[in-house]
Amino acid sequence: MSNSHRKLTGRIVIATHNPGKLAEMRELLAPHGIEAVSAGELGLGEPDETGETFEANARIKAVAAAEAAQLPAFADDSGIVVDALDGAPGIYSARWAGPGKDFTAAMTRIERLLQERGATAPQQRGAHFVSALCVAWPDGHVEEVEARVDGTLVWPPRGSAGFGYDPMFLPDGHDRTFGEMTSVEKHGLPPLGLGLSHRARAFVKLAEICLDQR
């Protein structure tokens, strides 16, 4: 990667078909004057995520969208990594929810596997969310960052805010799950929020190199 970071301006494509992610990313980008249109709204297909890391899959999505739309494209690949499950589901986090995006089933599966391994005490139930962000330009330039947030998995799930595995994830130092936090608390940036989530933390890193500070 070259030392010269490229600034992001104007209109970009958000390479996601996930409405929850799209809403979060739009919220993060809006203060920077970035107009975001989604891959879904442009009718772009979803590339096969064949990478073996979050970073590789974020790059696959961003590069495909940038080439198809001929605009800069922003993609996230994220997931939950459970220590007692040897890092599963990891890059397969979304796939564990199946084509119907049934995260209740996916959380139940994680819980069943933890129980099978006797991981019942909080110290045996450590996990972290990872978010890899990539911005790709049609000429092939990319900017990439990654961040994580550590926590513990609780059962039963708590709260109906957020999406995905949020209701079973209790971030370190807090007494409410991501599913119980408002979107501002979870990924709002200071001074409004804590900038707590993995995506918010990655976004702060990306903003430092790619976005004009407002």
N, C-alpha and C positions, 0 to 999 in steps of 0.2 A: 504493500500500500504506500502511495506517495505521501510525503510529509505535508503536502498542501491539501488541507481539507477544503471541501467545496461547500459553499453555502446553498441552502435550499430556499427557493423563493417561488412565489406564484402558486401555480396549480400542480397538485400531485395526485397520483393514484395510490390508494391504500389497498394493498394486495391481500384482501381478506374477503371471505364470503360469510364471516361470522358477525352477526349484528351486534353482539356484545363487545367484541374487540373493536369494531368499527366505531361504535359510540365512544369508547374510551379514547381511541386515537384521535378522533375528531376534537374531543374536549381538550386533549393535550396540545393539539396543533393550532387551534383557533386563536389563542392569544398572540401567536407569532404571525398572524395575517396569512396563514397558509390555507388555501381552499382545497379541500380534499374530496375527491370523488372515488367511489369504491370500484374494485374490479368487477363486482357483481352488477353495479349500475351501468358499467360500460359493456357488460356482456362478455367479459373476458373469461376464458376457461380457467380451471384450477390445474396447475401443473402437478405432476407426480412428485411427492416429497420423498425423494430417494436418498436424501442425505442421512448420515449417521450421527450428526450433531445438530443441536438447535441452530447454531450459526450457519451450517451448510443449508438447512432447510429454509431459513429466512432468506438466504441469498438466492436460492432457486426461485422462490416466490417473487422476490423483488425484481430480479433480472427478467423473468418471464413477463411480468406486468409492464416493466419499462419498455421492453422491446415491442410488445403488442400494442401499447397505447402511445408509444413515442413521447412519453412524459416521464419525469422522475417518479419512481415508485418506492413506496415505503412498506416494508413487511416485518411482521413479528413472527417468531416461532417460540412458543413457550410451552411449559409443561411442569408437572410436579414430579420430583425425584424423591422416592421414599427409601430412606437408609436401610430399613429392615427387609426391603424387597429388592435389595441389590441394585437400587437405582431405578426400578420400574415405577410407574409406566414410562417416565422420561419422555423421549421424543414421540412415544406412542400414546401420550395422554389423551389427545382428542379421539384417537382410534378406539380406545377402550370404551368410549361412550357410544360407539357404533354409528351406523348411518343416521339413526334417529336422534343423535346427540343426547342420549339419555345418561346424564351425569349422575343421576341418583343410582342407576345400575352400576356405573363405574365406581362411585364411592363405596357402594356395597361390596363390590368385588375387592377393592383395596382392604376394606375392613375384614372381609372373610380371610384374605391371605394373611393379614396381620394376626388375626386370631389363631390361624393354623400354625403360625410360627411362635405363638405364645407372647407376641408383642402387645402386652396389655398396659404396662406402666408407661407414663408419659416419656420417661427417658429412653424407652425402647421405640418410641413412635416419632422420631425426628424426621423432618422432611424439609425440602426447600423448593420454592418455585424459581424457575429460571426464565428469563426473557432475553432473547437475542433479537436485536433490531438491525435491519439492513436498509439502507437507501441506495437504490441503483439508478443510474442515469442511462438513457438510450445509447450513449457512446461507450458504455461498459465500466465507467467509474463507479466504485462502490465505497460506502462508508459503513462501518460495522461496530456495534457495541454490544456488551452483554452485562447483565446484572442479575442478582438473586436476592431472595428474602428467605430467612430461615424461620422455622416454626415447628409446631407439634401437631399431629393429627388427633382430632377429638371424635368421639362417637357418643350419641348420635349427632348428625350434622346440625348446625345451628344457624338460623337466619336464612332469609330468602333474597337478600341483595346479592349483587355480584353475579357470577356465572361459573360454570365449570366446577372445579373442586373447592371453590371458596368456602362453602359452609362447613367443611371439615378441617380447614386450615386455621390454626391459631398462631398468629405471628409472635415471635419472641418478644417479651416485654409488654404484652397486651392481654386483656382478659376477655376480648371479644374476637370472634372469628371474622375472616374477610366477609363471610356471608351476613354478618351482623353490622358491618360498617357501611356508612353511606359512601357513595362514590367519591365524594370530596375527601373524606377521611382516608379512604384506601389509596387513591391515586392522585388526589388533588395536590398540587405543589405548594410549598410555602409561599406566602404566609397563610393561605386558606387551609391547607391540609398538611399532612405529615410527609407526603412523598414516599409512602411506605411500601407500596407494591413493587414487585419485580419490574413491571412494565414502567412504572413511574421512575424508578431508579435508573433504568436503562435510558429512558427518555431524557432525563437530566444530562446524562453523559452525551447523548446524541445532540441535544440542544447546544451544549457547550461548543461542539465542533461544527454543527451544520446550520444552526438557526440564529437569526439576529436576535439578540436579547432585547426584550421590550422593557 
